[in-house]
Amino acid sequence: MRAELIQELQLLQNSRANKFADELADRILSSVDAVNEKVQSSMSKRGNMLMLLDKTLNFSTIRKLRNRFFRP
């Protein structure tokens, strides 16, 4: 009887430990996912801004060259 109680107590402790580990892992994963999403969003916005800047610079450079060499 005593061995059965000890075994039952060990099973209960293991169950609680596994539950705590699962909850902790879920919290860590959710925070990592949130950070990844923010970083990805920030990089995407920066990339879009750089592409727009590049496009604007290309148009202004072409316009300057056209005005300089091909005067009407």
N, C-alpha and C positions, 0 to 999 in steps of 0.2 A: 504494500500500500504506500509506504513512504517513497519508494523508488518511483512509483507511478506519479506521485505528487511532484517530485523533483523533476521528472521528465515533462510533466505538464507545465510547470513553472518555466523550464527552459524553452519550451515551445512558445509560451506566451511572450517571453523576453525576446526571442528571435523574431516573432511576428511584429512586436512593437519596434524593434530595431529596423526591420525591413520597411515598415511603414514610414518611419522617420527618414530613412535613407531615400526612399522613393519621393517623399515630399520635398526633401532638400534638393534632390536631383531635378525635380520638376521646376522648383523655384530658380535654380541656377540656369537651367536650359531656357526658361522663359525670359530671364534677364539677358542672357546671351543673344537670344533671338531678337529682342528689342534693340539691343545695341547694334547688331548686324543690320537690322532694317534701317536704323538711323544713319549708319555709315554708308550703306548702299544708296540711300536717298540723297545724302550729301554729295557723294561722288557723282551720282547721276546729274544733279543740278549743276555741279561744277563743270561736268563734261558738256552739258547743254550750253552753258554760258560761254565756254571756250569755243565751241563750234559756232555759235552766233558771232562771237568776236572775230573769229577767223573769217567767216563769211563777210562780215562788214569790212574788215581790213582788205580782203581780196577785192571787193567792189570798189572801195575807195582808191586802192592802188591802181586798178584798171582804169578808173575814171581819171586819175591824175596822169597816167601814161597816155591815155587817149587825148586828153586836153593838151598835153605837152607836144605830142608828135603828130596828131591828126587834127590840126586846127581847121575849123570850117571856113 
